[in-house]
Amino acid sequence: MRAIIKAIREASRTRSPLKYRDNCGSGFTIIILGALATTTAFIHPSALSAAFGLTLVLVPTLVWVLLRISVRGLRLTRQVPDSVFENDTVVVRVALRNRSRLPLFFPELHEVFSPELHTQKNVLFPSRIMPGETIEGSYEGQCLLPRGEYTLGPTGASLSDPFGWFRLRVSLGNRRKIKVYPAFEAFGILNHSLSSGATPLFEETRFGIGESNDFFSVRDYRHGDPLRRIHWPLTAHRSFPVVREYVRASTGDLLIYLDLYRYALLGVGRASSLEHAVRITAAIAADALGRGHRVQIHGKGKAECRASANSGKEQLQAILDALVYVRPNGGTRYEELLATTRFEVESGSTVILMVSPYLYESTRFAGQIKDLDRNGCRVILVVFDDTSFRSIYEPPSGEITGARLFASRYRAQGIEVFTVPCAADLKAVFQAPPGVFP
């Protein structure tokens, strides 16, 4: 199965050769006729036949040579967005400039638009391009292939002489990269606050004792309390020390962990658990950034997928750029990724964890969830329903209920859990009240 998937992926990225229309020019036929007439003039001496034959040979040859020289001055410029989304229709604007001293006739441009299943696009221009002139044209392409980085090209042009005797093809070699982002609809996560330590994603502070400038209450002094927190006027009034308590400030940060471990993958292609995870990441991150929060993502495949904590539109661009290259090819288990990045998780953050079947019975993963919850983080588990996704590494084993059992166990502990089936309406899943299975 893995070999089949690899072959499909390689085939989808194979560059298609350019296809030109048949060259129906008569230039070489005229030259051949001229050569026959010249040969006949030598066998049967005839000045008229020799002159006619040489004319038929020399004139088309001169036209062909001038055409070869003039096409060297052809230059291509292209206007295309650096990034688009899946299923977007893209307008690509192209311009041909003639930098030679001779006009070029009947120009046609041919280019492979890779995101549209490597489809070739043909652009017809006016009948001629005068020296120093630039002509413009455009074509539309639809991004049918999934997220990734694609190349526009190869690009070629075909031109003719004014008589239509010859048609030359020239490779312009002006290739351009274009990123295709995953399609998503931004949505947030409702604050169900099932956990006593949960931090609302879209609130600045949460109720609790900690360090901030917001006064909460006073209490009796305990050994180890810092002196700067002693309430001196009230201490003098009561004749025993009391200290101030403050509302614990939450960071409001959002951390999303992608599981790129190769054995975490369920399903194939756009219906895989990884593609669902990518769309979930993009949608929740876009909503949080729009509300002014900082967002960061982590993932460990063959290459590290990472976007450091930041806010603003530039951060969304950085996250989408990182998601373009996400592949389920890692050798690092999810627990190891969480352990190596635990120091980046501040108290009060919201942490979204993607859960695959191999984590259901992991005691280490269970301990990491409890550790995050005890440290004041709002932990949200996104569990992929293994009854609807089919693993490419293991054959289906009948009725599998691991996802729902796992979700029920952690909901009972006060952790927010969302169960995601294959081809689900993601927005509906994450806006549903807790405890409702899709």
ABEGO torsion letter per residue (X at the ends): XAAAAAAAAAAAABBBBBBBBBBABAAAAAAAAAAAAAAAAAABBBAAAAAAAAAAAAAAAAAAAAAAAAAAABBBBBBBBABBBBGBBBBBBBBBBBABABBBBGBBBBBBBAABGGBBBBBBBBABBBBGBBBBBBBBBBBABBBEBBBBOBBBBBBBBAAGABBBBBBAGBBBBBBBBBBBBBBBBBBAGABAABBBAABABBBEBBBBABBABBBBBBBGBBAAABBAAAAAAAGBBBBBBBBBBBAGBBBBBBBABAAABBEBEAABAAAAAAAAAAAAAAAAAAAGBBBBBBBBBABBBBBBBBBEAAAAAAAAAAAAABBBABABBAAAAAAAAAAABBBGBBBBBBBBAAAAABAAAAAAAAAAAAAGBBBBBBBBBAAABBBAABBBAEBBAAAAAAAAAAAAAGBBBBBBBBGBBAAAAAABBBGBBX
